[in-house]
Amino acid sequence: MEKLISIIIPAYNAEEYIVRSVEALLNQEYRNIEVIVVIDGATDGTLEKCKEIAKNDNRLKYIYQENKGVMGARFNGIEHAKGDYIMFSDADDYVKPNAVSELIKLIQKYNADIIKYRYIRIPKNVEQEKYSKYDEKIILKNTDSEKNIYDLFLEGYQLHSINNEIVKRELFTKINIDKKQRLSFGEDFLLNIELFSNAEKIVLSNKVLYNYVAVPTSLTRTSDISRIMGNIEACINVYSKLHEYLEKWKINSNENIKKVDIRILFETASLLFKLQQTPYNKKELEDLLKANKMKEKIHNLRKEEIEKDTKYYNQMIEILDMI
C-alpha cells in the first residue's frame, strides 16, 4: 500500500506566495499526499486563496487559527495530519516536482525515521553544502555513526531547518518540547535536536529537492530592530540548551562545552552585526546581554578563540566595541 505523505505549511499573510507553494506540492509526481496549510492569524487573502485551490483538489486542507507562531502552527498541522510521514514547507518556498517521489524511493530503501535532503537558495541558485562525499549517509543510534549527528549540532549549520527533511509521524510522539512556545529564532534547530535525538535511523541525502526563496519581507528575514533584539535573546536561549543536551548525550567534555560557547558567540555576533546597522537602543541591548551573561562570555572567548580566526576578527572587534 502506498505511503501517505502529509506536508504542513504554516502561513501568515502569505497571499503573494501561497499559491505557488501549494501548487508545487499538489503537482508532485507522487500523488498520495495531503497538504495542510495552517493559516496563523493571517489578515490578508491567504485563506481565500486556499479556499479557491481546495475547490479543485480535496488533497488540500486548510486550518485557520489565532496567531500562535510557527511552532504552534506546525504542531496544529501535525495533530490533523494522517500521513505515515510528515514534511514541512514555508509558505514562500516550494519543492521540486519530483521531491516526494524521490523521498518515497529512499523510504522504501531505508525505512528511516528521518531523511534529510538538501535545498537550493533562490534566486542566486546556491546549493546547500553536501552532507558527505556519498550520495546517502546512514546514521544509526547507539553506533559509532551517531557521533556524526552530534558534530552537526555542535559545529555545522545543516540542521537549522526542518523544511528539508521528511519525518515518520510517530517520531513526534516521542519528543519533549514546548509546543506552545513562541520563538523568533532557532525553532527548527530546537525541534531538530529532539527529533534527531529520538530517531533510530537517519539518512542524509545529497539530493537537492527544496527551493529556499530569499524574500526580504518574509517573517524569518526581516531586519527591524525589535525583531533582531528578539532574535538575539532567542538565539542565546536556544543554543544554550545545547549545554543540557551535552549531558544527555554524555559528551559534555570541556572541548564540546567550548564548542557550544563559540557557537553561541558567533550566532549572537551575526545578529549584533545586523543590529549595529540600525538605530538600536544601546541600554536595552546592554541589559539583554548582561542578563544572559553574554557580554562576559564574549569578552572571555575573544582572547581565547576569536583572534585565531581572521574571518571573524575585524567584525568581532567592531561588535565588542559596541557593547
N, C-alpha and C positions, 0 to 999 in steps of 0.2 A: 504494500500500500504506500502511496506517495506521502512524503512528509509534508505537513502543513507548516508554512513559514509565516510568522507574524512580523510585520515591520511597523514600528511605532515612530511617529513624527510629532514631537512637541512643537506647537506653533503659537507664536504671539505676534499679532499684527504682521502677518506674512503674506498678505494678499498678492504682493508683487511676484512671489516666487513659488507659492504652494502648488500651483497647477503643474509647473514643470517637475517639481519633486515627486508629486503623487503619480503623475502620468508615467514618469520614468520607472516607477515600480509596477504599475498596472500593465505596462507594456513589456514586462520581462518575458524572456523566452520560456521560463518555468512559470506555469500558470497557477499552481496550487498555493496561493498566498492570500493573506489578508493584510490590508493596510489600515492602520488605526491612527487617525490624526487626533491628537489631544489639543484642543484649542484652549490655550491657557489665559483666559480672560481677555482675549483679543477684542479690540474696539473698532477694527476696520472690517473689510469684506472677506476675511479668511473663511468664516463659517459659511457664507453664501456660496463661495466658490466650491467648497467641499460638497455642499448640498447638490450643486449642479452636476458635479462629476459622479456622485453617488447615484444619481438618477439613471445613469447608463452602465454602471458597474457596481454590483452589490458586494464586491470584494472590498470596497472602501467603506469603512465605518468612521464616524467622527463623534467625538465627545466634547461637549463644552463644559468647562469648569471655571470657577473663580480663580483668579491668578494665584498660583502656588509655586511658581518657579519651575525650572527644568526638571529637577529631581522629582517633585510631586507629580508633574505631568507624565513623566516616564513610568512611574510606578502605578499611576492610574491606568495607563495603557497596558501595563503588564497584567494587572488584575482582570482586564477584559480580554486579554489575548488567549486564543485557543490553540496556537501553533505548538508544534513539537520543539521548534527553535524560534528564537526571537532576535531580530535585528533592530537597529535604530538608524534614523537619519535626521539631520537638521532640515528645517523647512526650506532653507535657501541652498541646500546641497542636492545632489542627485547621484544615482548609482548608474553603473554601466549596464547596457541592455542584457548582457549575459551574466550579471553578477550572481543572481540566485542559482542559476543552473550550474555555474562553476562551483559554488559552495555546496550544492547538493552532491556533486561528484566527490568532494572532499569529505562530506558527511558519510557517504556510503563507503568510502575507502578507509576512514579512520574511526568513525563513531566517537569523535572527540566531544568534550564538554564545551570547549571554546575553539573557534577557528578565527584567527586574527589575520587580516589581509591588509593590503596597502592602499593608500589614497594618492591622488594627484591634485596639486593645487591649481585651481583655475582663477584667473586666465593665464597665468605665467607658465602653466604646464610643467611644474616642478614636482617630480615624483618623490614620495617619502623614501627615505633610505631603506635598503633591504635589511631584513631581519638576520639573514645569514647568507652564505655563499650557495646554499642549497635551495631548490625550489620550495621545499617544505621542511620544516624543522619540527620534530616531535618532542614534547616535554611531558614527562610522566612524574606524578607525585611520588615522593619517597625514593627517588633515584638520583643519581649524580646530575642528571639533566635539569633537575629542579632549580639548581643554582642559577641557571640562565634567566629565569624569571626574576629572581631577587636582584640580579645585576641590572636588568632593565628598569626595575623600580628605583634602584639606587642611583643609577648613572644615566640611563637613556631617557628619551622623550617619546618613545614609541607606544607607551601605554597611557598617553594623556587623553585619548579619545575613545569613546565606546562605539562611535559610529562606524568604524571599520572592523567590526567583528560580529560573529553570529554565535549565540549562546543557547545551550539547552535550557528550556524554560524551567525545568526542575531545579536548576542551579540557583535561581533567585530565591528559592525557599530556604536555602542553606546559609544565606549571608546575614550578617549582623550590621545593619546600617539604619540610621535615622531617615526614614523615607519622607519625612515632612520638612527636613532642614532645607533652608534656602542659602545657597552659596553663590557668590558671583564669580568664583574662580575655583577650579580644581574638582568639580563634581565628578567628572568622568574618572579622574585619577583615583579618587577615593572609592568609587564604586568598583573600579577595576582591581584595586588592592583586595577587596573582599571576594570578587568573582574568581580571580586567578588563584587566591589562597585556598579556595574550596574546590577547585577543579582537579579532577584526577588525570585528565589527559587534555593537553593543549597543542594545537597545531599553529605554527607561524608560517603563513603562506606568502610568497613574494608576488602573488597575483595582484594587479592593480585594478580594483573594482569599484572604487568610490571617488566621486568628484567633490573635492572640498573647495567651495566657492568663497573667495575673499570678497566680502561685501562690506564696505565701510560702515554702513548703517546697521549692520547686524548686531544683535544684543551682545554677543560674545566678543565683538571687535570695536565697541565704541570707546571713545577716549575722553569722555567728560571727567571732571575732577572727582566728583563723588563716587563714580563707578571705579575709578582707579584706586581711590582710597579703600573702597570696599574690597577690591581685588587684593590689595596688599594685605589686609587683615585676614581674608580668607586663605590667601597663599601661605601665610605664616602658620595658620591653624591646620590647614590640610597637610602640608608637608611635615609639620611637627609630629603628626600622627605616625609617620614612618618610624619614629623612635619606639612607639608602642609595638609596632609590628616586628622590629628587630628582635625584641624579646620573645614575641610569639613564635617567630621563625627560628629562634635560637641562633641568631647570627649577630648578636649585639657586641661585636668586638669594637675596640677603640677605633680601628680603621673604618668600620662601617658607620659608626656614630659620627665620625668626622665627615664621611661622605654625605650623610644626611644634612649636617650643618652647612656644608658647602652648597648643597642643592638648594636649601632654603635661602642662602645668601644670594646666589645667582638669580633665582626666580624673583626674589624681592628686589634685587638690584635692577632687573629689567623693568619692573613696574615703576620703581623710583625714577628711573631714567625717563619714562614716559611722563610721569608726574612733573618732572623738572621742566618740561616744555609748556606747562600750564601755570596760571597764577594760583598755585596751591596755598593752603593755609599752613604755614610752617609750624605754628603752635600745635595744631591738630595732628599733623604728621609726627611731630616730636612726641606727643602724648601716646600715640598709637605704637610707635617703635619702643618707647620706654616700657609700656605695659606688657609688651611681648618680649622684653629684654633683647630686642633685635639690635639696637644701637651698640650695646656692649658686645654682642656676638659678632657683629660686622667688624668692629674695630679689632677684636681678638683674632679673627680669621684673616684680617688684612695682612698682618705681618707674616703669618704662617703660610698662607696659600696664595693670596692674590698676586703678590709680586713675582710669583713663579710663572704666572700666566699672562703674557704680554697682550693677549687677545682682549682681556678684560681690564688691564691695569689702568689705562687712562680714564675709562668710563667709571671705574670704581673710585678713583681719586676724586673725580668730579662729584660723584654721589656722596662720598664720605664728607666732603667739604659742605655739602648741602645740609647734612644733619649733624 
